[in-house]
Every structure is written in structure tokens, then in C-alpha cells.
Amino acid sequence: MFRRLRDLREDNDLTQRVVAEYLQCTQVCYSYYEIGKRDIPVADMVKLAKFYNVSVDYLLGLTDESTPYPPPKKRI
């Protein structure tokens, strides 16, 4: 999982500081996410998935399919 975060960030030519600002945390905090020294809160995991346009399952390493899931259908 942690390698995917780094790869996504680098593939998008972003610094840890830029991603940290998006998550509203410090660069050190975000670097701990990338190296697995700190667990990523669910809310931040969802933010990262939306930021990179991938699924949370992809970030977690549960699938190699990066395409996010379609939004749920609205019930009437």
C-alpha cells in the first residue's frame, strides 16, 4: 500500500508537502503515511482516492485495478 502512495505522488510530479497540504496535515505526517509509520485515517484515505482518481481498494493493495468504482445509484 505504502509504495502505491509514493508511486502515485511521483507519477503526478507532486511533493509530499503538496499532498500534505491537500490533506491538511504536515509533511512529516504524510511522510509517515508513505513509509507505514502511521496509519492513514479513513477520511484521508477517501480524500487520497478522490485526489488520484483511484479506488480505496487500489490504495490498500486489494486490487491492481486502479479505476474507481462508479458512484452508487440514487434511490427514489
PDB file of N, CA, C and O in Angstrom:
ATOM      1  N   MET A   1       0.823  -1.188   0.000  1.00  0.00           N
ATOM      2  CA  MET A   1       0.000   0.000   0.000  1.00  0.00           C
ATOM      3  C   MET A   1       0.870   1.256   0.000  1.00  0.00           C
ATOM      4  O   MET A   1       0.617   2.199  -0.750  1.00  0.00           O
ATOM      5  N   PHE A   2       1.873   1.256   0.832  1.00  0.00           N
ATOM      6  CA  PHE A   2       2.664   2.471   1.005  1.00  0.00           C
ATOM      7  C   PHE A   2       3.422   2.825  -0.274  1.00  0.00           C
ATOM      8  O   PHE A   2       3.587   4.000  -0.601  1.00  0.00           O
ATOM      9  N   ARG A   3       3.874   1.812  -0.986  1.00  0.00           N
ATOM     10  CA  ARG A   3       4.577   2.042  -2.245  1.00  0.00           C
ATOM     11  C   ARG A   3       3.636   2.700  -3.270  1.00  0.00           C
ATOM     12  O   ARG A   3       4.056   3.549  -4.057  1.00  0.00           O
ATOM     13  N   ARG A   4       2.387   2.300  -3.245  1.00  0.00           N
ATOM     14  CA  ARG A   4       1.420   2.883  -4.185  1.00  0.00           C
ATOM     15  C   ARG A   4       1.240   4.376  -3.940  1.00  0.00           C
ATOM     16  O   ARG A   4       1.147   5.156  -4.888  1.00  0.00           O
ATOM     17  N   LEU A   5       1.190   4.772  -2.679  1.00  0.00           N
ATOM     18  CA  LEU A   5       1.049   6.198  -2.370  1.00  0.00           C
ATOM     19  C   LEU A   5       2.212   6.985  -2.953  1.00  0.00           C
ATOM     20  O   LEU A   5       2.025   8.027  -3.581  1.00  0.00           O
ATOM     21  N   ARG A   6       3.391   6.479  -2.739  1.00  0.00           N
ATOM     22  CA  ARG A   6       4.587   7.161  -3.244  1.00  0.00           C
ATOM     23  C   ARG A   6       4.593   7.176  -4.774  1.00  0.00           C
ATOM     24  O   ARG A   6       4.866   8.206  -5.390  1.00  0.00           O
ATOM     25  N   ASP A   7       4.291   6.034  -5.377  1.00  0.00           N
ATOM     26  CA  ASP A   7       4.277   5.956  -6.835  1.00  0.00           C
ATOM     27  C   ASP A   7       3.256   6.915  -7.443  1.00  0.00           C
ATOM     28  O   ASP A   7       3.561   7.606  -8.415  1.00  0.00           O
ATOM     29  N   LEU A   8       2.058   6.964  -6.886  1.00  0.00           N
ATOM     30  CA  LEU A   8       1.031   7.880  -7.387  1.00  0.00           C
ATOM     31  C   LEU A   8       1.491   9.330  -7.270  1.00  0.00           C
ATOM     32  O   LEU A   8       1.316  10.125  -8.194  1.00  0.00           O
ATOM     33  N   ARG A   9       2.069   9.658  -6.144  1.00  0.00           N
ATOM     34  CA  ARG A   9       2.542  11.028  -5.929  1.00  0.00           C
ATOM     35  C   ARG A   9       3.638  11.377  -6.930  1.00  0.00           C
ATOM     36  O   ARG A   9       3.602  12.440  -7.550  1.00  0.00           O
ATOM     37  N   GLU A  10       4.609  10.483  -7.085  1.00  0.00           N
ATOM     38  CA  GLU A  10       5.712  10.751  -8.004  1.00  0.00           C
ATOM     39  C   GLU A  10       5.244  10.754  -9.461  1.00  0.00           C
ATOM     40  O   GLU A  10       5.719  11.567 -10.254  1.00  0.00           O
ATOM     41  N   ASP A  11       4.324   9.863  -9.823  1.00  0.00           N
ATOM     42  CA  ASP A  11       3.798   9.829 -11.191  1.00  0.00           C
ATOM     43  C   ASP A  11       3.091  11.132 -11.552  1.00  0.00           C
ATOM     44  O   ASP A  11       3.017  11.504 -12.723  1.00  0.00           O
ATOM     45  N   ASN A  12       2.579  11.812 -10.549  1.00  0.00           N
ATOM     46  CA  ASN A  12       1.888  13.085 -10.764  1.00  0.00           C
ATOM     47  C   ASN A  12       2.797  14.290 -10.504  1.00  0.00           C
ATOM     48  O   ASN A  12       2.336  15.430 -10.449  1.00  0.00           O
ATOM     49  N   ASP A  13       4.094  14.015 -10.344  1.00  0.00           N
ATOM     50  CA  ASP A  13       5.094  15.078 -10.109  1.00  0.00           C
ATOM     51  C   ASP A  13       4.721  15.984  -8.941  1.00  0.00           C
ATOM     52  O   ASP A  13       4.802  17.209  -9.037  1.00  0.00           O
ATOM     53  N   LEU A  14       4.313  15.363  -7.840  1.00  0.00           N
ATOM     54  CA  LEU A  14       3.932  16.111  -6.648  1.00  0.00           C
ATOM     55  C   LEU A  14       4.937  15.882  -5.535  1.00  0.00           C
ATOM     56  O   LEU A  14       5.593  14.842  -5.477  1.00  0.00           O
ATOM     57  N   THR A  15       5.050  16.858  -4.659  1.00  0.00           N
ATOM     58  CA  THR A  15       5.887  16.692  -3.472  1.00  0.00           C
ATOM     59  C   THR A  15       5.019  16.221  -2.309  1.00  0.00           C
ATOM     60  O   THR A  15       3.794  16.340  -2.342  1.00  0.00           O
ATOM     61  N   GLN A  16       5.666  15.691  -1.299  1.00  0.00           N
ATOM     62  CA  GLN A  16       4.933  15.300  -0.098  1.00  0.00           C
ATOM     63  C   GLN A  16       4.231  16.512   0.500  1.00  0.00           C
ATOM     64  O   GLN A  16       3.123  16.392   1.023  1.00  0.00           O
ATOM     65  N   ARG A  17       4.861  17.662   0.429  1.00  0.00           N
ATOM     66  CA  ARG A  17       4.273  18.879   1.006  1.00  0.00           C
ATOM     67  C   ARG A  17       2.954  19.238   0.334  1.00  0.00           C
ATOM     68  O   ARG A  17       2.003  19.632   1.009  1.00  0.00           O
ATOM     69  N   VAL A  18       2.888  19.107  -0.985  1.00  0.00           N
ATOM     70  CA  VAL A  18       1.660  19.434  -1.719  1.00  0.00           C
ATOM     71  C   VAL A  18       0.529  18.501  -1.301  1.00  0.00           C
ATOM     72  O   VAL A  18      -0.588  18.954  -1.052  1.00  0.00           O
ATOM     73  N   VAL A  19       0.810  17.198  -1.222  1.00  0.00           N
ATOM     74  CA  VAL A  19      -0.215  16.233  -0.828  1.00  0.00           C
ATOM     75  C   VAL A  19      -0.610  16.464   0.630  1.00  0.00           C
ATOM     76  O   VAL A  19      -1.787  16.373   0.979  1.00  0.00           O
ATOM     77  N   ALA A  20       0.361  16.758   1.466  1.00  0.00           N
ATOM     78  CA  ALA A  20       0.080  17.033   2.883  1.00  0.00           C
ATOM     79  C   ALA A  20      -0.837  18.249   3.031  1.00  0.00           C
ATOM     80  O   ALA A  20      -1.754  18.243   3.852  1.00  0.00           O
ATOM     81  N   GLU A  21      -0.590  19.279   2.246  1.00  0.00           N
ATOM     82  CA  GLU A  21      -1.450  20.464   2.299  1.00  0.00           C
ATOM     83  C   GLU A  21      -2.872  20.110   1.886  1.00  0.00           C
ATOM     84  O   GLU A  21      -3.832  20.595   2.485  1.00  0.00           O
ATOM     85  N   TYR A  22      -3.013  19.272   0.871  1.00  0.00           N
ATOM     86  CA  TYR A  22      -4.340  18.838   0.441  1.00  0.00           C
ATOM     87  C   TYR A  22      -5.062  18.094   1.574  1.00  0.00           C
ATOM     88  O   TYR A  22      -6.264  18.269   1.778  1.00  0.00           O
ATOM     89  N   LEU A  23      -4.310  17.266   2.301  1.00  0.00           N
ATOM     90  CA  LEU A  23      -4.896  16.501   3.415  1.00  0.00           C
ATOM     91  C   LEU A  23      -4.995  17.325   4.695  1.00  0.00           C
ATOM     92  O   LEU A  23      -5.572  16.880   5.687  1.00  0.00           O
ATOM     93  N   GLN A  24      -4.432  18.516   4.664  1.00  0.00           N
ATOM     94  CA  GLN A  24      -4.389  19.397   5.835  1.00  0.00           C
ATOM     95  C   GLN A  24      -3.650  18.747   6.996  1.00  0.00           C
ATOM     96  O   GLN A  24      -4.114  18.746   8.136  1.00  0.00           O
ATOM     97  N   CYS A  25      -2.478  18.192   6.668  1.00  0.00           N
ATOM     98  CA  CYS A  25      -1.591  17.652   7.692  1.00  0.00           C
ATOM     99  C   CYS A  25      -0.181  18.145   7.389  1.00  0.00           C
ATOM    100  O   CYS A  25       0.035  18.815   6.379  1.00  0.00           O
ATOM    101  N   THR A  26       0.765  17.828   8.236  1.00  0.00           N
ATOM    102  CA  THR A  26       2.138  18.252   7.998  1.00  0.00           C
ATOM    103  C   THR A  26       2.824  17.320   7.006  1.00  0.00           C
ATOM    104  O   THR A  26       2.369  16.201   6.766  1.00  0.00           O
ATOM    105  N   GLN A  27       3.913  17.795   6.442  1.00  0.00           N
ATOM    106  CA  GLN A  27       4.689  16.973   5.520  1.00  0.00           C
ATOM    107  C   GLN A  27       5.246  15.757   6.245  1.00  0.00           C
ATOM    108  O   GLN A  27       5.306  14.669   5.671  1.00  0.00           O
ATOM    109  N   VAL A  28       5.650  15.927   7.490  1.00  0.00           N
ATOM    110  CA  VAL A  28       6.172  14.807   8.280  1.00  0.00           C
ATOM    111  C   VAL A  28       5.087  13.757   8.485  1.00  0.00           C
ATOM    112  O   VAL A  28       5.343  12.561   8.343  1.00  0.00           O
ATOM    113  N   CYS A  29       3.895  14.192   8.815  1.00  0.00           N
ATOM    114  CA  CYS A  29       2.770  13.271   8.994  1.00  0.00           C
ATOM    115  C   CYS A  29       2.539  12.480   7.712  1.00  0.00           C
ATOM    116  O   CYS A  29       2.396  11.258   7.746  1.00  0.00           O
ATOM    117  N   TYR A  30       2.502  13.179   6.585  1.00  0.00           N
ATOM    118  CA  TYR A  30       2.280  12.487   5.317  1.00  0.00           C
ATOM    119  C   TYR A  30       3.423  11.531   4.996  1.00  0.00           C
ATOM    120  O   TYR A  30       3.185  10.435   4.489  1.00  0.00           O
ATOM    121  N   SER A  31       4.638  11.922   5.279  1.00  0.00           N
ATOM    122  CA  SER A  31       5.767  11.025   5.004  1.00  0.00           C
ATOM    123  C   SER A  31       5.641   9.754   5.845  1.00  0.00           C
ATOM    124  O   SER A  31       6.022   8.674   5.395  1.00  0.00           O
ATOM    125  N   TYR A  32       5.112   9.877   7.058  1.00  0.00           N
ATOM    126  CA  TYR A  32       4.862   8.692   7.891  1.00  0.00           C
ATOM    127  C   TYR A  32       3.805   7.793   7.263  1.00  0.00           C
ATOM    128  O   TYR A  32       3.891   6.570   7.374  1.00  0.00           O
ATOM    129  N   TYR A  33       2.805   8.384   6.602  1.00  0.00           N
ATOM    130  CA  TYR A  33       1.815   7.578   5.877  1.00  0.00           C
ATOM    131  C   TYR A  33       2.509   6.764   4.790  1.00  0.00           C
ATOM    132  O   TYR A  33       2.256   5.569   4.640  1.00  0.00           O
ATOM    133  N   GLU A  34       3.387   7.423   4.036  1.00  0.00           N
ATOM    134  CA  GLU A  34       4.048   6.754   2.911  1.00  0.00           C
ATOM    135  C   GLU A  34       4.978   5.627   3.343  1.00  0.00           C
ATOM    136  O   GLU A  34       5.115   4.635   2.627  1.00  0.00           O
ATOM    137  N   ILE A  35       5.609   5.759   4.483  1.00  0.00           N
ATOM    138  CA  ILE A  35       6.544   4.709   4.918  1.00  0.00           C
ATOM    139  C   ILE A  35       5.896   3.715   5.881  1.00  0.00           C
ATOM    140  O   ILE A  35       6.547   2.776   6.340  1.00  0.00           O
ATOM    141  N   GLY A  36       4.618   3.923   6.182  1.00  0.00           N
ATOM    142  CA  GLY A  36       3.901   2.979   7.033  1.00  0.00           C
ATOM    143  C   GLY A  36       4.154   3.140   8.514  1.00  0.00           C
ATOM    144  O   GLY A  36       3.877   2.238   9.304  1.00  0.00           O
ATOM    145  N   LYS A  37       4.676   4.279   8.886  1.00  0.00           N
ATOM    146  CA  LYS A  37       4.952   4.544  10.297  1.00  0.00           C
ATOM    147  C   LYS A  37       3.707   5.035  11.044  1.00  0.00           C
ATOM    148  O   LYS A  37       3.655   5.024  12.274  1.00  0.00           O
ATOM    149  N   ARG A  38       2.709   5.464  10.268  1.00  0.00           N
ATOM    150  CA  ARG A  38       1.460   5.955  10.854  1.00  0.00           C
ATOM    151  C   ARG A  38       0.302   5.472   9.993  1.00  0.00           C
ATOM    152  O   ARG A  38       0.370   5.508   8.764  1.00  0.00           O
ATOM    153  N   ASP A  39      -0.769   5.014  10.655  1.00  0.00           N
ATOM    154  CA  ASP A  39      -1.968   4.583   9.924  1.00  0.00           C
ATOM    155  C   ASP A  39      -2.675   5.801   9.334  1.00  0.00           C
ATOM    156  O   ASP A  39      -2.719   6.872   9.939  1.00  0.00           O
ATOM    157  N   ILE A  40      -3.222   5.607   8.147  1.00  0.00           N
ATOM    158  CA  ILE A  40      -3.938   6.684   7.475  1.00  0.00           C
ATOM    159  C   ILE A  40      -5.401   6.636   7.899  1.00  0.00           C
ATOM    160  O   ILE A  40      -6.049   5.600   7.749  1.00  0.00           O
ATOM    161  N   PRO A  41      -5.936   7.740   8.430  1.00  0.00           N
ATOM    162  CA  PRO A  41      -7.360   7.762   8.784  1.00  0.00           C
ATOM    163  C   PRO A  41      -8.227   7.485   7.548  1.00  0.00           C
ATOM    164  O   PRO A  41      -7.858   7.838   6.428  1.00  0.00           O
ATOM    165  N   VAL A  42      -9.360   6.862   7.766  1.00  0.00           N
ATOM    166  CA  VAL A  42     -10.258   6.512   6.661  1.00  0.00           C
ATOM    167  C   VAL A  42     -10.626   7.743   5.840  1.00  0.00           C
ATOM    168  O   VAL A  42     -10.635   7.685   4.610  1.00  0.00           O
ATOM    169  N   ALA A  43     -10.924   8.837   6.494  1.00  0.00           N
ATOM    170  CA  ALA A  43     -11.307  10.061   5.777  1.00  0.00           C
ATOM    171  C   ALA A  43     -10.184  10.516   4.846  1.00  0.00           C
ATOM    172  O   ALA A  43     -10.454  10.962   3.732  1.00  0.00           O
ATOM    173  N   ASP A  44      -8.939  10.410   5.284  1.00  0.00           N
ATOM    174  CA  ASP A  44      -7.810  10.794   4.445  1.00  0.00           C
ATOM    175  C   ASP A  44      -7.605   9.795   3.313  1.00  0.00           C
ATOM    176  O   ASP A  44      -7.199  10.180   2.216  1.00  0.00           O
ATOM    177  N   MET A  45      -7.879   8.527   3.563  1.00  0.00           N
ATOM    178  CA  MET A  45      -7.765   7.514   2.510  1.00  0.00           C
ATOM    179  C   MET A  45      -8.770   7.816   1.396  1.00  0.00           C
ATOM    180  O   MET A  45      -8.442   7.710   0.214  1.00  0.00           O
ATOM    181  N   VAL A  46      -9.981   8.188   1.773  1.00  0.00           N
ATOM    182  CA  VAL A  46     -11.006   8.538   0.787  1.00  0.00           C
ATOM    183  C   VAL A  46     -10.579   9.791   0.019  1.00  0.00           C
ATOM    184  O   VAL A  46     -10.735   9.848  -1.201  1.00  0.00           O
ATOM    185  N   LYS A  47     -10.043  10.791   0.718  1.00  0.00           N
ATOM    186  CA  LYS A  47      -9.566  12.002   0.059  1.00  0.00           C
ATOM    187  C   LYS A  47      -8.475  11.677  -0.963  1.00  0.00           C
ATOM    188  O   LYS A  47      -8.480  12.200  -2.078  1.00  0.00           O
ATOM    189  N   LEU A  48      -7.543  10.808  -0.570  1.00  0.00           N
ATOM    190  CA  LEU A  48      -6.454  10.435  -1.474  1.00  0.00           C
ATOM    191  C   LEU A  48      -6.979   9.700  -2.704  1.00  0.00           C
ATOM    192  O   LEU A  48      -6.513   9.931  -3.819  1.00  0.00           O
ATOM    193  N   ALA A  49      -7.946   8.819  -2.496  1.00  0.00           N
ATOM    194  CA  ALA A  49      -8.531   8.087  -3.624  1.00  0.00           C
ATOM    195  C   ALA A  49      -9.183   9.059  -4.605  1.00  0.00           C
ATOM    196  O   ALA A  49      -9.026   8.916  -5.818  1.00  0.00           O
ATOM    197  N   LYS A  50      -9.906  10.038  -4.091  1.00  0.00           N
ATOM    198  CA  LYS A  50     -10.533  11.035  -4.956  1.00  0.00           C
ATOM    199  C   LYS A  50      -9.486  11.920  -5.623  1.00  0.00           C
ATOM    200  O   LYS A  50      -9.614  12.263  -6.798  1.00  0.00           O
ATOM    201  N   PHE A  51      -8.467  12.281  -4.883  1.00  0.00           N
ATOM    202  CA  PHE A  51      -7.394  13.137  -5.387  1.00  0.00           C
ATOM    203  C   PHE A  51      -6.697  12.494  -6.581  1.00  0.00           C
ATOM    204  O   PHE A  51      -6.427  13.156  -7.583  1.00  0.00           O
ATOM    205  N   TYR A  52      -6.410  11.209  -6.467  1.00  0.00           N
ATOM    206  CA  TYR A  52      -5.705  10.491  -7.532  1.00  0.00           C
ATOM    207  C   TYR A  52      -6.647   9.788  -8.512  1.00  0.00           C
ATOM    208  O   TYR A  52      -6.193   9.174  -9.477  1.00  0.00           O
ATOM    209  N   ASN A  53      -7.950   9.876  -8.266  1.00  0.00           N
ATOM    210  CA  ASN A  53      -8.964   9.243  -9.113  1.00  0.00           C
ATOM    211  C   ASN A  53      -8.742   7.730  -9.202  1.00  0.00           C
ATOM    212  O   ASN A  53      -8.728   7.152 -10.288  1.00  0.00           O
ATOM    213  N   VAL A  54      -8.571   7.112  -8.042  1.00  0.00           N
ATOM    214  CA  VAL A  54      -8.418   5.660  -7.935  1.00  0.00           C
ATOM    215  C   VAL A  54      -9.364   5.176  -6.842  1.00  0.00           C
ATOM    216  O   VAL A  54      -9.965   5.983  -6.133  1.00  0.00           O
ATOM    217  N   SER A  55      -9.493   3.870  -6.709  1.00  0.00           N
ATOM    218  CA  SER A  55     -10.333   3.328  -5.639  1.00  0.00           C
ATOM    219  C   SER A  55      -9.514   3.189  -4.355  1.00  0.00           C
ATOM    220  O   SER A  55      -8.288   3.092  -4.391  1.00  0.00           O
ATOM    221  N   VAL A  56     -10.208   3.181  -3.239  1.00  0.00           N
ATOM    222  CA  VAL A  56      -9.548   2.943  -1.954  1.00  0.00           C
ATOM    223  C   VAL A  56      -8.946   1.539  -1.948  1.00  0.00           C
ATOM    224  O   VAL A  56      -7.868   1.327  -1.395  1.00  0.00           O
ATOM    225  N   ASP A  57      -9.643   0.582  -2.564  1.00  0.00           N
ATOM    226  CA  ASP A  57      -9.100  -0.781  -2.652  1.00  0.00           C
ATOM    227  C   ASP A  57      -7.753  -0.787  -3.362  1.00  0.00           C
ATOM    228  O   ASP A  57      -6.855  -1.539  -2.985  1.00  0.00           O
ATOM    229  N   TYR A  58      -7.609   0.042  -4.383  1.00  0.00           N
ATOM    230  CA  TYR A  58      -6.326   0.135  -5.089  1.00  0.00           C
ATOM    231  C   TYR A  58      -5.254   0.684  -4.156  1.00  0.00           C
ATOM    232  O   TYR A  58      -4.142   0.156  -4.107  1.00  0.00           O
ATOM    233  N   LEU A  59      -5.581   1.735  -3.421  1.00  0.00           N
ATOM    234  CA  LEU A  59      -4.615   2.301  -2.473  1.00  0.00           C
ATOM    235  C   LEU A  59      -4.193   1.279  -1.425  1.00  0.00           C
ATOM    236  O   LEU A  59      -3.034   1.235  -1.014  1.00  0.00           O
ATOM    237  N   LEU A  60      -5.151   0.460  -1.000  1.00  0.00           N
ATOM    238  CA  LEU A  60      -4.867  -0.542   0.039  1.00  0.00           C
ATOM    239  C   LEU A  60      -4.165  -1.777  -0.509  1.00  0.00           C
ATOM    240  O   LEU A  60      -3.731  -2.634   0.260  1.00  0.00           O
ATOM    241  N   GLY A  61      -4.049  -1.876  -1.825  1.00  0.00           N
ATOM    242  CA  GLY A  61      -3.396  -3.029  -2.419  1.00  0.00           C
ATOM    243  C   GLY A  61      -4.294  -4.244  -2.540  1.00  0.00           C
ATOM    244  O   GLY A  61      -3.810  -5.360  -2.732  1.00  0.00           O
ATOM    245  N   LEU A  62      -5.605  -4.039  -2.429  1.00  0.00           N
ATOM    246  CA  LEU A  62      -6.550  -5.151  -2.520  1.00  0.00           C
ATOM    247  C   LEU A  62      -6.874  -5.510  -3.959  1.00  0.00           C
ATOM    248  O   LEU A  62      -7.404  -6.586  -4.234  1.00  0.00           O
ATOM    249  N   THR A  63      -6.553  -4.603  -4.879  1.00  0.00           N
ATOM    250  CA  THR A  63      -6.762  -4.840  -6.302  1.00  0.00           C
ATOM    251  C   THR A  63      -5.679  -4.108  -7.082  1.00  0.00           C
ATOM    252  O   THR A  63      -5.108  -3.123  -6.613  1.00  0.00           O
ATOM    253  N   ASP A  64      -5.413  -4.605  -8.272  1.00  0.00           N
ATOM    254  CA  ASP A  64      -4.483  -3.904  -9.155  1.00  0.00           C
ATOM    255  C   ASP A  64      -5.219  -3.030 -10.160  1.00  0.00           C
ATOM    256  O   ASP A  64      -4.596  -2.342 -10.968  1.00  0.00           O
ATOM    257  N   GLU A  65      -6.550  -3.060 -10.106  1.00  0.00           N
ATOM    258  CA  GLU A  65      -7.390  -2.220 -10.966  1.00  0.00           C
ATOM    259  C   GLU A  65      -7.527  -0.850 -10.301  1.00  0.00           C
ATOM    260  O   GLU A  65      -8.139  -0.725  -9.240  1.00  0.00           O
ATOM    261  N   SER A  66      -6.956   0.167 -10.931  1.00  0.00           N
ATOM    262  CA  SER A  66      -6.952   1.486 -10.291  1.00  0.00           C
ATOM    263  C   SER A  66      -8.231   2.274 -10.504  1.00  0.00           C
ATOM    264  O   SER A  66      -8.483   3.234  -9.777  1.00  0.00           O
ATOM    265  N   THR A  67      -9.047   1.896 -11.481  1.00  0.00           N
ATOM    266  CA  THR A  67     -10.264   2.637 -11.791  1.00  0.00           C
ATOM    267  C   THR A  67     -11.197   2.682 -10.584  1.00  0.00           C
ATOM    268  O   THR A  67     -11.500   1.645  -9.994  1.00  0.00           O
ATOM    269  N   PRO A  68     -11.654   3.884 -10.215  1.00  0.00           N
ATOM    270  CA  PRO A  68     -12.571   3.966  -9.076  1.00  0.00           C
ATOM    271  C   PRO A  68     -13.918   3.352  -9.422  1.00  0.00           C
ATOM    272  O   PRO A  68     -14.284   3.240 -10.592  1.00  0.00           O
ATOM    273  N   TYR A  69     -14.637   2.963  -8.404  1.00  0.00           N
ATOM    274  CA  TYR A  69     -15.969   2.387  -8.586  1.00  0.00           C
ATOM    275  C   TYR A  69     -16.943   3.482  -8.996  1.00  0.00           C
ATOM    276  O   TYR A  69     -16.774   4.641  -8.618  1.00  0.00           O
ATOM    277  N   PRO A  70     -17.960   3.119  -9.769  1.00  0.00           N
ATOM    278  CA  PRO A  70     -18.959   4.136 -10.120  1.00  0.00           C
ATOM    279  C   PRO A  70     -19.724   4.548  -8.860  1.00  0.00           C
ATOM    280  O   PRO A  70     -19.868   3.759  -7.927  1.00  0.00           O
ATOM    281  N   PRO A  71     -20.212   5.789  -8.844  1.00  0.00           N
ATOM    282  CA  PRO A  71     -20.984   6.217  -7.673  1.00  0.00           C
ATOM    283  C   PRO A  71     -22.251   5.386  -7.535  1.00  0.00           C
ATOM    284  O   PRO A  71     -22.791   4.913  -8.535  1.00  0.00           O
ATOM    285  N   PRO A  72     -22.731   5.203  -6.306  1.00  0.00           N
ATOM    286  CA  PRO A  72     -23.950   4.427  -6.116  1.00  0.00           C
ATOM    287  C   PRO A  72     -25.145   5.111  -6.774  1.00  0.00           C
ATOM    288  O   PRO A  72     -25.205   6.338  -6.855  1.00  0.00           O
ATOM    289  N   LYS A  73     -26.085   4.312  -7.237  1.00  0.00           N
ATOM    290  CA  LYS A  73     -27.294   4.863  -7.844  1.00  0.00           C
ATOM    291  C   LYS A  73     -28.177   5.468  -6.751  1.00  0.00           C
ATOM    292  O   LYS A  73     -28.302   4.918  -5.657  1.00  0.00           O
ATOM    293  N   LYS A  74     -28.775   6.590  -7.066  1.00  0.00           N
ATOM    294  CA  LYS A  74     -29.647   7.251  -6.101  1.00  0.00           C
ATOM    295  C   LYS A  74     -30.962   6.497  -6.015  1.00  0.00           C
ATOM    296  O   LYS A  74     -31.534   6.082  -7.023  1.00  0.00           O
ATOM    297  N   ARG A  75     -31.416   6.335  -4.803  1.00  0.00           N
ATOM    298  CA  ARG A  75     -32.722   5.685  -4.580  1.00  0.00           C
ATOM    299  C   ARG A  75     -33.808   6.737  -4.551  1.00  0.00           C
ATOM    300  O   ARG A  75     -33.613   7.849  -4.059  1.00  0.00           O
ATOM    301  N   ILE A  76     -34.940   6.368  -5.080  1.00  0.00           N
ATOM    302  CA  ILE A  76     -36.071   7.306  -5.107  1.00  0.00           C
ATOM    303  C   ILE A  76     -36.945   7.104  -3.906  1.00  0.00           C
ATOM    304  O   ILE A  76     -37.949   7.799  -3.749  1.00  0.00           O
TER     305      ILE A  76
END
